[in-house]
Amino acid sequence: MPELPEVETVRAELSGLVVGKKVEEAKMLREKNLLSDPKVFSSNLANATIIAIKRKGKCLRFDFDNGYSLYSHLRMEGKYFLKKAEEEYDRFDLMDLRFTDGTSLRYNDVRKFGKLSLELTKDSDTSSPFSKIGPEPFDVDGAYLRKIWKGKTTPVKIALLDQEKISGIGNIYDSEILYFTKIHPTTPVKDIPLEDCENIIKESRRILHEAILAGGSTIKSFNHGGIDGMFQTKLAVYGKEGEPCPTCGRPLQRRFIGQRSAYFCPMCQKAPDGKLILGLAGPIHCGKSTLAAYLEEAGYLHFDADKVASKLYDEKEVATQIKVLLGDEAYAGNKLNRDYVREALANDKKKKKAVQKLLYPLVKEKAKEFIAKTKNGSKVLLDVPLLYEAEMEDLCSYVILLDAPLEERKQRLEKEGRPTESLVKLNEEYNVEAKKKKADYLIENDGTLDELKQAFDNLGF
């Protein structure tokens, strides 16, 4: 969605193209996108001249000499094109202002999400779309943010997108602003001190100003002059998941917060509780337990998903559902028949998926509870072999994928006298290559214990 810099680019370009032009005929080609009366729209714009184009936040306002203003919100794909009046309509043209000089301003919107509204200019501050838009970062200071955020638990990522409180900032720029202020996107706004509020305003002004000068980040709205926003070449974190942080070099993260994408560096933008949470994933017998023991010695608090899952099997409600999925044979008396369960899951993919669907959410809840009970500033290890399948990567600061050659893993199982065939079969769908693309770090455990420890130490945590 176009944000303040993109909409300002549109405003500036349109001002040079259409201010001073007189409307001969106004047509709303798709009335669903007009919030006001279509008849009033057509009758009041005919013979009216555009005298100015203004902007507030992400909303445009075309002022006419007859006391009316046309408000326009581009939403996701809205664009304006100046064409010759005789040119045929594009199928995504939603509005047409035909001028007396033979040109035509077309509002074009592939997604058809944009909104238009014709209002009296004098009502701009009371009942127009402008009246519902909050001040821009250029118009307020840190004290303003501190005041409106007092007592609010909203994550700052989401608070910066609230256009009624502060306008013009969207998904792209709030990620950039928070990165340069070193504030984690999940930080509750009530916990942001005045100094950081002032930094947010300072960086907002700087970043938005630079983006305006560059023509925005994504916009390509005109066939007249052809504008390409170039600020995307200067973005530090947005859209760069997995790339090195410009400051510390660690992989940048992407998380969904309130259904919005947040890009950030977990090392430079410390979580509100200061906890470092490492996720450890990997196939059967690749050395996870060995590495986990080493991290425990280093002070990490260890969440062992396998042990948690094992205890869940013994819970009455879970046991009842397991019997439904795998049969009464899954339990010998009241005790889990592990050999039976292992063989059943190894040989029946549907049953395996059904059991995973049951257990994964429960294990994730246990992990959340475990993390919540740890002290601020703690180092936590989430030892979860199927971390991505359980959708637990969102709990982690970073994910480490541990791998080892298949033959070595088999040999380790054989030395311990464990059922090699069924355990390896359980893991045969473990797509290591796909997980390598998702994980932040990869450790190949194909050497000695000391080499495994050194490989972790080299990560610098």
Residue pairs with C-beta under 8 A, 6 or more apart in sequence:
1 58
1 74
1 75
1 76
1 170
1 171
2 10
2 58
2 74
2 76
2 78
2 170
2 216
2 218
2 219
3 58
3 168
3 169
3 170
3 171
3 172
3 173
3 216
3 217
4 55
4 57
4 58
4 136
4 167
4 168
4 169
4 170
4 173
4 208
4 211
4 212
5 173
5 208
5 211
5 212
5 214
5 215
5 216
5 217
5 229
5 231
6 74
6 216
6 217
6 218
6 219
6 229
7 55
7 57
7 58
7 59
7 60
7 74
7 168
8 55
8 212
8 216
9 212
9 215
9 216
9 219
9 221
9 227
9 229
10 60
10 74
10 80
10 219
10 221
11 53
11 54
11 55
11 60
13 221
13 222
13 225
13 227
14 53
14 60
14 80
14 105
15 52
15 53
17 82
17 105
17 224
18 50
18 53
18 82
18 97
18 99
18 105
19 50
19 51
19 52
19 53
20 49
20 50
20 51
21 49
21 50
21 99
21 100
21 101
21 103
22 47
22 48
22 49
22 99
22 100
22 101
23 45
23 46
23 47
23 48
23 49
23 50
23 64
23 97
23 98
23 99
23 100
24 46
24 47
24 98
24 99
24 100
25 42
25 46
25 96
25 98
26 41
26 42
26 45
26 46
26 95
26 96
26 97
26 98
27 42
27 95
27 96
27 98
28 34
28 38
28 41
28 42
28 94
28 95
28 116
29 89
29 93
29 94
29 95
29 96
30 94
30 95
30 112
31 38
32 112
33 94
33 95
33 109
33 112
33 114
33 115
33 116
34 41
34 95
34 115
34 116
34 117
34 118
35 115
35 116
35 117
35 129
36 116
36 117
36 118
36 119
37 118
40 118
41 118
44 66
44 68
44 118
45 64
45 68
45 70
45 97
45 118
47 66
48 64
48 65
48 66
48 68
49 64
49 65
50 62
50 63
50 64
51 63
51 64
51 65
52 62
52 63
53 60
53 61
53 62
53 63
54 60
54 61
54 63
55 61
56 130
56 133
56 136
56 167
57 133
57 134
57 136
57 163
57 167
57 168
58 73
58 74
58 163
58 167
58 168
58 170
59 71
59 72
59 73
59 129
59 130
59 133
60 71
60 72
60 73
60 74
61 69
61 70
61 71
61 72
61 124
61 128
61 130
62 69
62 70
62 71
62 72
63 69
63 121
64 70
64 121
67 120
67 121
67 122
68 118
68 119
68 120
68 121
69 118
69 119
69 120
69 121
69 124
69 128
70 116
70 117
70 118
71 115
71 116
71 117
71 118
71 119
71 128
71 129
71 130
72 78
72 107
72 114
72 115
72 116
73 114
73 115
73 116
73 129
74 109
74 114
75 109
75 111
75 113
75 114
75 115
76 111
76 113
77 109
77 110
77 111
77 113
77 114
78 107
78 108
78 109
78 113
78 114
79 107
79 108
79 109
79 220
79 221
79 222
80 105
80 106
80 107
80 108
80 221
80 222
81 105
81 106
81 108
81 221
81 222
81 223
81 224
82 103
82 104
82 105
82 106
82 222
82 223
82 224
83 103
83 104
83 106
83 223
84 102
84 103
84 104
85 98
85 99
85 102
85 103
85 104
86 102
87 104
89 96
89 106
90 106
90 108
92 108
92 109
92 110
92 112
93 106
93 107
93 108
94 107
94 108
94 109
94 112
94 114
94 116
95 106
95 107
95 116
96 104
96 105
96 106
96 107
97 104
97 105
98 104
99 105
107 114
107 116
115 129
117 128
117 129
119 127
119 128
119 129
123 131
124 130
124 131
125 131
132 164
133 163
133 164
133 167
134 162
134 163
134 164
134 165
134 166
134 167
135 144
135 166
135 167
136 166
136 167
136 168
137 166
137 168
137 169
137 201
137 204
137 205
137 208
138 205
138 208
140 166
140 201
141 198
141 201
142 194
142 195
142 196
142 197
142 198
142 199
142 200
142 201
143 194
143 197
144 201
145 166
145 189
145 192
145 197
145 200
145 201
146 192
146 193
146 194
146 197
148 165
148 166
149 159
149 189
149 190
149 192
149 197
150 190
151 190
152 159
152 188
152 189
152 190
153 188
153 189
153 190
154 162
154 188
154 189
155 185
155 186
155 187
155 188
155 189
155 257
155 258
156 178
156 183
156 185
156 186
156 187
156 188
156 189
156 192
156 200
157 174
157 175
157 178
157 185
157 186
157 257
157 258
157 260
157 262
158 257
158 258
158 260
159 165
159 189
160 166
160 169
160 174
160 177
160 178
160 200
161 169
161 170
161 171
161 174
161 260
168 208
169 177
169 204
169 208
171 238
171 260
171 261
172 217
172 218
172 235
172 238
173 204
173 207
173 208
173 211
173 238
174 185
175 185
175 237
175 238
175 261
175 262
175 263
175 264
176 203
176 207
176 235
176 236
176 237
176 238
177 200
177 203
177 204
177 207
178 184
178 185
178 200
178 262
178 264
178 269
179 236
179 237
179 263
179 264
179 265
179 268
179 269
180 203
180 207
180 236
181 196
181 199
181 200
181 203
182 268
182 269
182 270
183 192
183 196
183 200
183 269
184 264
184 266
184 269
184 270
184 271
184 272
185 255
185 257
185 262
185 264
185 269
186 255
186 257
186 262
186 271
186 272
187 272
188 272
191 272
192 200
210 231
210 234
211 217
211 229
211 231
214 229
214 230
214 231
214 233
214 234
215 227
215 228
215 229
215 230
215 231
216 229
216 231
217 229
217 231
217 232
217 235
217 238
218 229
218 232
219 227
219 228
219 229
220 226
220 227
220 228
220 229
221 227
232 239
236 246
237 245
237 246
237 252
237 263
237 264
237 265
238 263
239 263
240 252
240 263
241 251
241 252
241 253
241 254
241 263
242 251
242 252
242 440
243 251
243 252
244 250
244 251
244 252
245 251
245 252
245 265
245 267
245 268
247 265
247 268
248 265
248 267
248 268
250 265
250 266
250 267
250 398
250 440
251 398
251 440
251 441
252 263
252 264
252 265
253 263
253 264
253 265
253 266
253 397
253 398
253 440
254 261
254 262
254 263
255 261
255 262
255 264
255 394
256 262
256 394
266 276
266 397
266 398
267 397
271 397
273 376
273 377
274 376
274 377
275 371
275 374
275 376
275 377
275 378
275 379
275 380
275 397
276 378
276 379
276 380
276 397
276 461
277 371
277 380
277 382
277 395
277 396
277 397
278 295
278 300
278 379
278 380
278 381
278 382
278 396
278 397
278 398
278 399
278 400
278 461
279 382
279 384
279 387
279 392
279 393
279 395
279 396
279 398
279 399
279 400
280 288
280 291
280 292
280 381
280 382
280 383
280 384
280 387
280 399
280 400
280 402
281 384
281 385
281 386
281 387
281 388
281 399
281 400
281 401
281 402
281 435
281 439
282 288
282 385
282 401
282 402
282 403
282 404
283 385
283 403
283 404
283 409
283 427
283 430
283 432
284 385
284 409
284 413
284 423
284 424
284 426
284 427
284 430
285 404
285 409
285 412
285 413
285 423
286 402
286 403
286 404
286 409
286 445
287 402
287 404
287 445
287 452
288 383
288 385
288 402
289 383
290 449
290 452
291 402
291 443
291 445
291 452
291 453
291 456
292 302
292 304
292 381
292 383
294 452
294 453
294 456
295 302
295 379
295 381
295 456
296 302
296 381
298 379
299 379
300 379
300 380
300 381
301 370
301 374
301 378
301 379
301 380
301 381
302 381
302 383
303 366
303 367
303 370
303 371
303 380
303 381
303 382
303 383
303 384
304 383
305 363
305 367
305 382
305 383
305 384
305 385
305 386
305 387
305 390
306 383
306 385
308 363
308 366
308 367
309 359
309 363
310 336
312 318
312 359
312 362
312 363
312 366
313 319
313 322
313 336
313 341
314 336
318 358
318 359
318 362
319 331
319 334
319 336
321 358
322 330
322 331
322 341
322 355
322 358
323 330
323 331
325 351
325 354
325 355
325 358
326 340
326 341
326 344
326 351
326 355
327 344
329 337
329 340
330 336
330 337
330 340
330 341
330 344
331 337
339 419
342 419
342 422
342 423
342 426
343 422
344 351
345 351
345 352
345 355
345 426
346 352
346 422
346 423
346 425
346 426
347 425
349 429
352 426
356 386
356 389
356 390
360 386
360 389
360 390
360 391
363 384
363 390
363 392
364 390
364 391
364 392
364 395
367 382
367 384
367 392
367 395
368 395
370 380
371 380
371 382
371 395
374 380
379 461
382 392
382 395
382 396
384 390
384 392
386 430
387 393
387 396
387 399
388 435
388 438
393 399
393 438
398 440
398 441
399 438
399 439
399 440
399 441
400 439
400 440
400 441
400 442
400 443
400 456
400 459
401 432
401 435
401 436
401 438
401 439
401 441
401 442
401 443
402 443
402 445
403 432
403 436
403 442
403 443
403 444
403 445
404 444
404 445
404 446
405 446
406 424
408 446
409 424
410 420
410 424
413 419
413 420
413 423
413 424
414 420
436 442
441 459
443 452
443 455
443 456
444 455
445 452
445 455
